[in-house]
């Protein structure tokens, strides 16, 4: 939920939320249509903001890893949490 809140606050346009799983690997992907991320953006280094700290903490509670990238299909950014079903 915090990823969606962050997308609404810092992104623009439509927010897409996707959940996928395969062979015990789960992915939650949240994308927006905003400006995209700075070239040097690193979610782990962005933990100075409360929103990123919360997202990183929640991902870790799931035993997951947070990653980010620009959208491939249009302008904007995507944040992905990948975790196993054993959390």
C-alpha positions in Angstrom: 0.0 0.0 0.0 2.8 2.4 0.8 4.2 2.0 -2.7 0.9 3.1 -4.1 0.8 6.1 -1.8 4.3 7.0 -2.9 3.4 6.7 -6.5 0.4 9.0 -6.0 2.4 11.5 -4.1 5.6 11.6 -6.2 4.4 10.2 -9.6 1.7 11.2 -12.0 -0.9 9.6 -14.3 -2.2 6.1 -13.9 -0.8 3.9 -11.2 -0.6 0.2 -12.2 -0.3 -2.5 -9.5 0.6 -6.0 -10.5 1.0 -9.2 -8.4 2.7 -12.2 -10.0 4.0 -15.5 -8.7 5.8 -18.5 -10.1 7.6 -21.4 -8.4 7.4 -19.8 -4.9 8.7 -16.4 -6.1 6.2 -13.5 -5.6 6.4 -10.0 -7.1 4.5 -6.9 -6.3 5.1 -4.2 -8.9 3.8 -0.6 -8.7 4.3 1.7 -11.6 3.3 5.3 -12.3 3.5 7.6 -15.3 5.5 10.4 -13.7 8.9 11.9 -14.6 10.7 8.7 -13.9 13.7 8.2 -11.6 17.0 10.0 -11.6 19.7 8.0 -13.3 21.5 7.5 -10.1 18.5 6.6 -8.0 19.0 3.8 -5.5 16.1 2.8 -3.2 18.5 1.7 -0.4 20.3 5.0 -0.5 17.0 6.9 -0.6 16.1 5.7 2.9 16.4 9.2 4.3 12.8 9.8 3.4 10.2 8.3 5.7 8.2 6.7 2.8 11.3 4.8 1.4 12.2 3.7 4.9 8.7 2.3 5.4 8.7 0.5 2.0 12.2 -1.0 2.6 11.2 -2.1 6.1 8.0 -3.8 4.8 9.9 -5.5 2.0 12.3 -6.9 4.5 9.5 -8.1 6.8 8.4 -10.2 3.8 11.9 -11.5 3.3 11.9 -9.5 0.1 14.1 -7.1 -1.9 13.0 -3.8 -3.3 14.2 -2.6 -6.7 13.3 0.3 -8.9 13.5 1.1 -12.6 12.0 3.3 -15.3 9.0 2.0 -17.0 9.7 0.3 -20.3 6.3 0.9 -22.0 5.9 4.6 -21.3 7.2 7.4 -19.2 7.3 6.8 -15.4 8.9 4.5 -12.8 8.3 1.1 -11.3 9.1 -0.3 -7.9 9.2 -4.1 -7.4 9.3 -6.2 -4.3 10.4 -9.8 -4.9 10.0 -12.3 -2.1 9.5 -16.0 -1.5 6.3 -17.5 -0.1 8.2 -18.5 3.1 7.9 -15.0 4.7 
